[in-house]
């Protein structure tokens, strides 16, 4: 009660919350599986986020110490950040090194996407030629979420049938919607890193340490190229596969070409009437 009990008082409720140990919580799936006589698969999405936890290695050790003794439960650990997922399961000094089979899922094939896009347009009473459906896939390198986002934006822009104009408008919408994110990422890049991205967007995917390439893009030295490449890979901006370098985000590549390099990003241009 306060100084003036008629108007000044508060009510509180204290619960004696029962807190289970981490080991007991992690053992729950196995306990349920054994009790019910079933096999359980636990799927954890965006698993690479354990790297952001407080004392991440200690937490990973705790997970492995419990999981490795379970026989009725299997774990499927999924992640969208290839670089971090590879680090988690392939770095020798981390707890999940060789913990299980590592599978890199391939992208959905263009033919499957084309059929899906054409069917979705037809089901809504609109039409899209297979050539445009394939171009949607090509523009975003079959990136699943971008394919769906782009064809939805083009669908929104088209009345009955997709043409060059509403295709271009849909693509502009996609780039503009992601523009703020890309601009923010650019703020943390050095001049050398930007030059490296220019080289990649110019079609270069190897031989960055050649003298003429170093001179053209002002990389200074071959040792500096190695540092630039590592920094961009750590930032999840580039991907290095079999010594070939590509941009992780295909829409960032399109945006970079349009905004930074002022290049045409479409294989066609609008006619005067379409503009």
Residue, then its C-alpha position, 0 to 999 in steps of 0.5 A: x500500500x502507498x501513502x494514500x491507500x484509497x488511490x495508491x496501491x499495486x497488486x503483484x503475483x509471484x509464480x514459483x516457475x519450475x525450470x527444467x534443465x537443458x539436458x532434460x528438455x533436449x532429451x524430451x523427444x527421445x523420451x516421447x519416442x520410446x514411450x510411444x514406440x515410434x521413431x521421431x524426426x526433429x527438423x530445425x530450420x535456420x540452424x546456422x543461427x546457433x552461431x549467434x547464441x551466447x557462448x555458441x560452441x558451449x551450446x553446440x557441445x551441449x546439443x551434441x552430447x545429448x543427441x549423440x546418445x539418442x537412438x529413437x530420434x533423428x535430427x534434420x538440421x536445415x539452413x539457408x546460409x551455406x557458408x555458415x552451415x559448412x563451417x558448422x559441420x566441416x570445421x574440425x574444432x567445432x562440436x558438430x564436425x562429421x556429426x552426420x551426412x551433409x546434403x546440399x540441395x540443388x535448385x528446382x529445375x527450370x522445366x518444373x518452374x515453368x510448368x508451375x508458373x504457367x499453371x498458376x497464371x492460367x488458374x487465375x485467368x491470365x496467360x504467360x508464354x513459356x519464354x517469359x516463365x523461363x526468363x523469370x527463372x533465368x533472371x533470378x538464377x532459379x532462386x526459389x523465393x525470388x522466382x515466386x516473388x518475381x512472377x507474383x509481381x509480374x502477375x500483379x502488373x499484367x491484366x490478361x497476358x504478360x508482355x515486355x512492359x509488365x515484365x519490366x515493371x515487375x522486375x523493377x518492383x522486385x529490385x526496388x523492394x530490395x533496394x534498401x537492403x542492398x544499399x545498407x549492405x553496400x555501406x559496409x563494403x570497401x572500395x576494393x570490395x566494390x571493385x571486386x563485385x564490379x569484376x564479378x558482374x562483368x562476367x569474371x569468375x576466376x583468374x582475378x590475380x592476373x596482372x591485367x585484371x588487377x590493373x583494370x579493377x585496381x586490386x593493387x596486389x594478388x595478396x589483396x585479391x585473396x583478402x578481398x575474396x575472403x572478406x566477401x565470402x565471410x559476408x555471404x556476398x560471394x560464393x566460391x565453388x570449385x574456384x569459381x566465384x558467383x554472387x550469392x544473391x542473384x537479385x543483388x547482382x541485377x541491382x548492382x548492374x543497374x544501379x552501380x554499373x548502369x547496365x541493361x539487365x534484360x535481354x530485350x528493351x521496350x519499344x517507344x509505345x511500350x515505354 
